[in-house]
């Protein structure tokens, strides 16, 4: 009996959700009756689902990316990703697939493939990356009309927050029923969630994951986003991972803590007898040099760039510092064995596979090129006094990616062409929308 069969039998599963992440990080796939899933063990799905935009449209270069015949790709379930679906009415399991071409190769446009490729580069160097994501989100009052601005959800008191309540226990307890459901769902799925805090925005929370393997953590974040939405919906609330859902509230990030272990000894190679090692500085230098070019993986939507504002504690330039949240690249205080770098650029709206792959790719290039970072920023520099050095629009971010040959090569040139095609399609769709601000301020004044 295979691992898959044993799991499905043990939990009396009647239905299986066979899933994969598309370019935006959303779940695609098929539902199977258990007997059908066991009979096939693999699945087929059109490869074009990998390259649909967030609006469901195709890129202008669609048929330069995928075959015009709209051919299938093969799905191979990863038994390590088998989990229950705790919100389902009947006993239901979910599994994440690796995507393969009909020739038997990992599909070059699949997000999981890209992360696997980057991890293989580290494996060849005898290194094992370790990451820990921190995911921020908002609980939102249900809104079915996009013409109206979003409002934070009201808690059990019936009141909405009107002041900054960072780390407030009482503010979290306002949503205790949702949080209890969320933790129950996470436990049922073996998601390695750690602490939960209230962030600075109204009804904004952050949940931290225990550090571990990058592919496993990407899978967990992928599952967690669905989990949170379902937990919130059960209580009549929306949960959103938009990078900037409300104009007067801070944006939501997915900070990525990262370190490297020697694959044989398990020792942290960022540590050298209690001080940061040469590899640490090379890796950090790579993040400094290449993050501007990789920004579209960290900020993948038109809304993402609204988060990058000096007044809202989001990173706006490539400075770094020790235990300094003003910097986009932060080295948290820790014991030497836990030396790590926190990349604060990714938004909560990112595709976790691609954001993790991109940050590891930047660090890898830094080590291969033996780069060094600038001097660390000191703690007395106010964010309001810093200049914005990163892209402020998706179009600009994509142009910076296209101009960076080393990053395009390491992420896969065919994949990068597909990614840029999808995201440029989204940008042009957005660019056709005339906003209320334009009507208000330009209609009779220009």
N, C-alpha and C positions, 0 to 999 in steps of 0.2 A: 504494500500500500504506500503510495507516494505521500509526501508531506501535504500536498494539496488535498488529496482524498481524505487523509486522516483528519485534517482541520474541518472540512465540510461535514464529515460524518459525526465528529465529536460534538459539533454545535447544531446538528440537525438542520443545516442550511437548505433552504428551498430555492433561493435565488442568489445569483452572483452578479455584482457590478464589476465589469471588466473595463478598467480605466487607463487613461494616459493623459499627459499634460500637453495642451496645444501651445502655440507660440506665446500666448498671453498668460499661460499658467493655469488656465481653466480646464476642468475635467471633461474629456470626451470619452466615448466608448460605447459599450453595449451591455444590455441586461440579458442574462442567460438563466433559464431554469437549470438547477444544479445538474440534472442528468445530462442535459445538452452540453453544459460546460465540461463535465468530466469526459464525455464522449469525444469532444474535440481537443481539449487541452491547449489548443491554440485558437486564434481567431484571425479574421481578416477585416480590414476597414480601409476606406479610400485614403491614400496618403495625403490628399488635399486638406484633410482636417487639421494637419499640422501647421498649415500656412494660411488659415483664415484670420482675418483681423478681429479686433474686439467688437466690431459692428457686424461681423458675419460676412464682410465683403472679401474680395480677392485683391491681391496686389496687382499693379499694372503690369509687372513682369511675371505674372503667375505662371504662364506656360513656358517661360524660360527657366523656371524653378522646378516644376513638376511636369511629368509627361502629359501631353494633351489627351491621352486616352483615359485619364482619370483612373489609373490602375490602383490595385490594392497593395497594401503592405501587410506583413505578417505581425501578429501580436504574440509575444511570449510572456506569460505571467511570471513574475518574480515571487516565489513562495515566501520570501522574507517580508513581503509587503501585505500578506494576507491579514485582514482585520475584519472584525464585525462592523456592521452598520447599525449603531445603537438606536438611531431614530427611526428605523424602518418598522413597519407594522408587522411584518413576518420575519423569521430568522433569515437574515441577509448578510452575505460576506462581500467584501470589496478586495480587489487586487490590482496592483499597478503593473503595467506591461512595459517591457522593452520592445521597441519597434524595429522590425527587420525588413529589408528589401526582399523581393522574391528570389534574389540571388543568394540570400542567406547572410547578408552583411547588416550590421547595425545601421539603421536608417540615418543618413547624415543630417536630416532636418529635425530629428526628435530631440527635445530638450534634455532628456535623460542621456542620450548618446553623447551630447556635447560635454556634460559633466563627467561622464565615464572617460571620455578622451583626455580631459585635463588631469583627472586622477591617475590615468595610466602614465602620463608624463612624469608625475611625481614618483610613482612606483618604480619607474626606470631609474630614477635618481636615488633609490633607497630611502625615500621619504614618505611619510604618511600625514596628510593634513588632518587637522582636527578643527572643527568649527562649532560655534554655538550661536544660533540666531535669537534675536530679541524682536518680537513682532508687536507693533502698536496697532490699535484699531479704535474705532468709535462705535458706540451704541447710539442709534439714530431713531428718531420718531418715524414711523412708517410714512413713506412719501411715494405716491404713485404718479404724481404729476411733476415732470422735470422742470416746469416753468416756475415752481416754487422753491425757495431756498431750503436747505436741510436744517433741521433743528435737532439738538441733542435729545435723547430719550429722557423721559421723566422716570425717576426711580420710584420705589415703593411709597415714598411720602407724597407722590403726586407732583413734586416740584422739580423743575429743571435747574441745573447748576448755573450760577451766575457769577462765579468767582473761580480763580485758579486754586485747585485743590490737589496739588502734586503729593503723592504718597499718602493721601488721606484714607484712613481705614473706614471712616464713616461713609465717605463717598463711594467706596467699593461696596459697602454693605447695602447701599441704596439699590444695588442690582444683585443682591445675594441669590435670588432665585435663579437668575440666568447663570451666575457663576457656578452655583451648585450643579446645575444641569451640565454646564460645560465641563467641569471636572469629572463628572460621572461618565460623560461621553468619551473624554480623553482616556480615562482609566480603562474603559471597555475596549479601547483601540490600542492600548499600550503606547500611547504618545508620551514621550519623556518631557512633559512640561514640568517646570520648576516653580518659580515664584510668579505671582501676579501682583501688579501695582496699579494704582491710579496715576495716570500721567497728567500733564499740566492742562490739557484741553478739557472742555466740558464733556463729561461722559466718555473720556478717552482712557483706555487701559493699555497696559503692556504685559505680555506674557513671555517669559524666558524659557528656553529649552536647555536641557542638560547637554553639555558638550559631547561631541561624538563624531562619527563618520559622516563626511559631507553628503554622500548620496542618501544615506539613511535619514539625515536631518532634512534634506530637501524633500524627500518623500513625506516626512512628518509635517512639514509646513504646508505642503500641498493638501494633505488630508485635513490639517487643522483648520484651514480656511473654510472648507465645507462644513466642518464640525461646528465652528463658531456660528456660522450663518444659521445652521439648523437649530442650535441651542437658543439663539436669540429669537428666531422665528416662532419657536414653541411658546414664547412668552409675549408674542405680539410686538416684537422690536426688530428693527433691522440692525445688522452688524456690517460695517463697511471697512474695507482696506484701501479706499481711495487715499491717495497721498495728501490731498488737501480738500476735504469735503466741505468745509465751512470757511468763509473768508476771514473771519476774525479769530479763528482758533488755529493752534499750531498744526503742522502737518504730521502724518504718521509715517514712521520709518520701519525698516527691518535691518537693524544694526547686525553686523556679522563679526563676531569674535573669531580670530583665526590664529593657529599656531602650527608648528611642524614637529613631528616626531621622527627620530631615527627608526626606520622600520625594524631593525634588528634589536636594538637595545631598548627602544621605547622612550629614550630620553628626548627632552625638548631641545631641539637644535637652535632655538632662539636664545637659549641661556648658555653663557660661557662663564662658569665659576662665579655665578651671582651677578653677572653683568650681561647686557645685550651683546649677542655674538655678531660676527661679520655677516652671517646669513640673515640675521634679523635686520640689519641695516640695508642689505641688498634687497631683501623682500620689501621693506618699507619704501626704499627708493623706487622700486617697480610700481608700487601703489601710487606714489606721488607722480611718477611720470605718465603712467598709462590710464589712471582713473578718468582724466578728462576725455580720453578717447573711448572709454568703456561706459561713459555716463548713461547712454541710452539703454544699457542692460540694467542699470540701477534705477533709472527714471524712464520707464518704457512707455508712458502715456502722456498725452498733451497736458493733463492735469498735474502730472508729476512735478513739473517745473515751477508750479505755483508754490511748492513747498520751500524752495530755495530762496529764503528771504532773511536778511540780516536780523530782523526784529523777532524772528520766530525760532531761534535756537537750532536752525538747520545749517549744515555745512555749506559754505559758499566759496571756499578756496581750498588749496591743497596743502595747507599747513598741518603739522602734526605736533603732538605734545604728550608729555607724561601726565596721566590722570587729569586731562584737560578736555572738558566737553565743548570748549569753544572751537577746538580743532576738528576737522573732518576725519582725521586719522588719529585715534586716541590709543595710547598705551596705558591700560588700566593698572592701578597699583595692585601688586600681587607678590606672592613668594616667587623667587627666581624660577622654580620649576614650572610655574604657570605663566611665564612670560608670553604675552599675546598682543595682537593688534586688533583694535576694533575699527572696522570700516563703517562710518556713520552715513555714507552717501545713499545706500539703497533705500528706496521707499517701500512701504508695506504693500504697494501695488505691484511689486516686481514679480516676475516668474522666478521662484526660488532656485530652480535648477540653473537658470542662466545667470542670475546674480551671483550665486556661489561659484559657478564656473568662471565668471569674469574676474572676480576678485582674486581667485587662486591663479588665474592666468596672468594677471598683472604682477603678482608677487613672483611667479615663476620666471617671467621675463626679466624682472629686476635681478634675480639671482644669476640667471644665465649671462646677463650683461654686466654683472657686478656693479650695479648702480649704488649710489649713496644718496640719502635724503638731505634736505636742508637742515639747518639747526632747528631744534624744537622751539615752538612758540612758548612764551612765558604766560603765566596765568593772569597777568594784569592788562591784557588787551581785550577791549570790549568788542563783541560781535558787530555792533553798530558802526565801528570804525574800520571794519575790514572791507576790502574791495571784493566785489563778486568776480571770480575768475573762471567759473564753470559755465557751461552752456545754460541758457535760460529758456530754450525752446527745444522741442523734440527734433525739429528739422535741423537745428544747429548741432545737436548731439549726434545725429546720424551722419552728418557731414564729417564730424571729427572722427567717427568710427571708420568711415570710408577712406579717410586720408591716412590711416595708421596701418601700414602693411604688416608689422609684426603681430598686432592684435588680430587682424583679419586672418592671418595664416594660422595662428594657434587656435582660434575659435572655429576655423574651417571656412574657407572662402565661399564655398557653395552655400553654407548655412548663413553666413553674413549677408550675402546677396539676397537671400530669402527674407531674412530678418528686416533688412532695410526696405525691401519691397513692401512688406506687410505694414511696417510702421509709417512709411511715407504715404501709403494709402490712407491710413488712419489720420495722419496730419492733414492731408488734403481734404478729407471728408469734414474734419473739424473746421478747417479754414473757410469752408463755404457757409458756416453758420454766422449770422449777424447777431451779435449779443445785445442785451438790453442796455448795456453801458454805451455802446455805439449809438443806439437810437436816442438815448437820453442826452448825450453830450455833443453829438455831431449833427443830429438831424437838422437843427435850425441855427447852428453856430459855426458852420464852416462854409 
